[in-house]
Amino acid sequence: MFNKIIKIGQRKPSKSESGSDVDGTIPSVTVNHASRGGQVSYVGGGSSEVCVPTTPPPGTIQTLPMFKDVPAAERQGLFLKKVQVCYYHFDLSETMKMVREKEIKRQSLVELVDYVQSGSGKISESNQEEMVRMIGVNVFRSLPPAAYENTGSENLEVEEDEPYLDPSWPHLQLVYELLLRYVVSAETDTKVAKRYIDHLFVLKLLDMFDSEDPREREYLKTILHRIYGKFMVHRPFIRKGINNIFYRFIYETERHSGIAELLEILGSIINGFALPMKEEHKLFLVRALIPLHKPKSAGIYHQQLSYCITQFVEKDYKLADTVIRGLLKYWPVTNCQKELLFLGELEEVLEATQPAEFQRCMVKLFKQISRCLNSPNFQVSERALFLWNNEHIVALIAENRKVILPIIFDALENNIKSHWNQAINGLTTNVRKMFLEMDPELFEECQKQYEEKEAKAEEVEAMRESTWKKLVDAANEGG
């Protein structure tokens, strides 16, 4: 599949794109990393495959002058030379090897970043192509084995572990900074740049979100968001690419380092959706965002996920019923910490819910809230009771009290009678009092039904005890 994507990404260079180098040659370089995907070469920008050596031959890298020290007419040639120096890869974990060459590359990257950021000179199209190719060669690499692959651990709570820090970051950061400055620069013509920052380039950027280094993911998040904003032609492709990552994560691997960052990008994208909302956006909510509540590791990215979900409901209040039913579908059964997150998200969604949508799902919703009220985990019970501190939710409940109170009355009474935590008893008493003040007649009717149920339950228990006693007596007589 990956090879097919690579072939699709290859295209014949146009006349304006050919002859990208000043001397008509591309440095013959190759990279080979032992990692998750084996050897990776970047193909893009309308040119042939470029390979990069791990280390350059001794003496091939020479110190280059600074841009300010050469005439303006020679700066495009110097720009190309600096880009070509940056093709080379170095093992930065070995601090004592090739120190001079590493510093030349670092300084070249710093100069390139400053040059692009300053906007002091327009970069030629051939140099833009070469620069983007060089960025791809440095950034699009096979990632090292993930922590769980090294340890064989099934524990996905990676936030408790020390984050992985890539030793090559001093160079990588500058490469990412160069890409960011190129994308956001007012001098960058999107009509030209989209030839090099093409679909393949975007696809491989998305692949890099699986990096375990949080610094890299932060840069990727910013850059992809800027690309989405500037290159309108890429917007559907980016959304589809993120969608596919989520599908693979939910239904296949349940392992990915960049879900939170991708959701942060989506939060901003969703905020910009025009109304009425397109059907494809609603399908994305139902097929990708709501199922993201399912994985065990949802706590790692739940804050960003909750924001995206709430944005949908705030954009189109008619989606509230769909979202609430989706939450109930994936409601955790044995994970109390995850249940607390769901209750928090539920409150945010209910705050944006209108009466008509509330009425469609309130029966199922309050059956679940009733179970939460009686949870032996006092935090879950407490968080469910806190819903009555929200004025909008109380107004919805009051309007539909004739349906809701009979559903949760037993849970309230059971809490007062037998919950082990005194704070829960106090909070439940307050909620009970609130319902009593709302509708005394309804409360009295529910109280009567509860007492009748209790009396029947006592009768059933007495009959059960009597039956067991008869069985025991019969067994003793037969013995």
Secondary structure, 3 states (H helix, E strand, C coil): CHHHHHHHHCCCCCCCCCCCCCCCCCCCCCCCCCCCCCCCCECCCCCCCECCCCCCCCCCCCCCCCHHHCCHHHHHHHHHHHHHHCCCCCCCCCCCCCHHHHHHHHHHHHHHHHHHHHCCCCCCHHHHHHHHHHHHHHHCCCCCCCHHHHHCCCCCCHHHCCCCCCCCHHHHHHHHHHHHHHHHCCCCCHHHHCCCCCHHHHHHHHHHHHCCCHHHHHHHHHHHHHHHHHCHHHHHHHHHHHHHHHHHHHHHHCCCCCHHHHHHHHHHHHHCCCCCCCHHHHHHHHHHHHHHHCCCCHHHHHHHHHHHHHHHHHHCHHHHHHHHHHHHHCCCCCCHHHHHHHHHHHHHHHHCCCHHHHHHHHHHHHHHHHHHHCCCCHHHHHHHHHHHHCHHHHHHHHHCHHHHHHHHHHHHHHHHHHCCCHHHHHHHHHHHHHHHHHCHHHHHHHHHHHHHHHHHHHHHHHHHHHHHHHHHHHHHHHC
